[in-house]
Amino acid sequence: MFHALVHGLVSVPGTQFQVQMADIEALNHRALGETSAPRLPVTKMSASALSFVVEDYAVLRAGAALGRGVGPLVVARPERGFQTLADLAGKHIAVPGLRTTAYLLLSLFAPSDLRVTALRFDRIMPAVAAGEFDAGLIIHESRFTYQDHGLSCLADVGNLWEKDTELPLPLGLIAAHRELGASVLREIEKAVSDSVRYAFAHPDASRDYIREHAQELSDDVCKQHIGLYVNQHSVDIGEQGRQAVEILLSRGAEVGLLPRLKRSPWL
């Protein structure tokens, strides 16, 4: 989504971007001011983290990871014999971060007495396969490779969300600091949208850039990942996407995991 923007193939007049790569949970903590690093003016964050920073950050309509069939999976070793999420009551689960949308979804649909430990997303499958945890909550390209670790899928919490709400699932969003001003935010929003459009028009242009930063080196997995998570909602989140974000945040507040919104998250 960002190859064209990063490499100057689309631009914002008078603006240059310096890219910092980080795990999504690390970006969440940084946006929330929970690290010593300064907040980024433009950042990806989990949709669920937005409630904590809505006074400072506004969501861009472009660049979202949102769709159907994109949800986090709960995986375990088959010999554990788990059949449903209810079987995980009291069990120890590895999750990709307590600020992630994945963890919020798990909290909405799983037993309330789970024991959870946060791990970086790429460490979860090996840890579950090694027997360190009863189950794991996996995101990103892990949904395409968990079987390679000898794991089976117990539940697709994104599918549970879709059945419950009839809406696409919002996972990650691009947010920009409100102090930049509305006009600059609109220009950045358009540039991100143009960058995604460029990627659709030139699907091979970003191949080397993707391989440089990919956790999973398989070309097939990279293609599946991009095909699933980069879609028309990434060009413009759309009204269904806006509704999905607002309902997700509302439900998180209802169960006490998120603060209630004090202002609109949108520009």
PyMOL commands that set and color helices and strands:
alter all, ss='L'
color gray80, all
select helices_A, chain A and resi 3-6+24-31+47-53+78-80+85-88+101-109+121-129+140-144+146-149+157-165+178-180+182-201+207-213+219-229+232-235+238-254
alter helices_A, ss='H'
color red, helices_A
select strands_A, chain A and resi 42-46+57-59+65-67+73-76+92-95+115-118+135-138+152-156+169-177
alter strands_A, ss='S'
color yellow, strands_A
deselect
rebuild
show_as cartoon
